[in-house]
Amino acid sequence: MISPVDQISGHKIIYLDSVTSTNDYLKNIADNNIEEGTVVIAETQTDGRGRNGKKWISPKGKGLTFSILLYPKIKLNQVLIFSYIPVIVLTKVLIQQFNLFASIKWPNDVYVNNKKIAGILSESVIYKKSLKYFIAGIGINLNQNLNDFSDELQEVASSLRIILKKNIDKEFFLFNFLKEFDILFQTIKISSNWENDIVNEWHNLCNHINSRVQLISKNDNFYGVFKGITKTGEAIIKTDQNIIKTVNIDNFSLR
């Protein structure tokens, strides 16, 4: 088995050869009393996506793309900060298991050697003003070669194989991720101050705290210093006009 029986995350794993996206697949079956911690993993996604409608390209058999279904007992104003858990876990696995200097770019991208190696797309469904379920979708560049990326992506993306010069076992990586994810998820269940714990963990792994950044949306564009995230998950920006703004991930991208 890929994870211990007493774990929630990964207790049930669904393997697919091809799917539009693993998040979509879980959303389609989530209303059928699917058990918490169910993981869907696909060899390839035909319509993988990231934030703000961006595509997530995963050549068949080379990347690791999977999603986890959860039923956390949290309030609606805690959903955003809860969504930072997967990126924290993923970054720590890269540091601890592969001895890499991995870091987070707000809100949920993982970088190694200044190139993106993974991204998270979290989605939640609200019913009658409460959280019905939460899905964390994870995409990791494991065994891509340089020529698997377009010329444009070669400038900004990489894979573990390119960095470490060896193939990475998918099941080994998934096992370690699910183990660490479950430890943090279970800790949150018994913590009365878990939001602050997530903020501190995220801050320790972020690669641009106190750096000057650009925030971009359809209707706005401004520069400032990235000061961190709030207890509810918004970015804190000190603008060039010396104004403190909080920015939601649904509205802005960071450069």
Beta strands, then each sheet from edge to edge (+ up, - down):
strand 1: 13-19
strand 2: 39-45
strand 3: 64-70
strand 4: 102-105
strand 5: 109-112
strand 6: 115-127
strand 7: 130-140
strand 8: 212-216
strand 9: 221-229
strand 10: 235-239
strand 11: 244-247
strand 12: 253-254
sheet 1: 1+ 2+ 3- 7+ 6- 5+ 4-
sheet 2: 11+ 10- 9+ 8- 12+
end
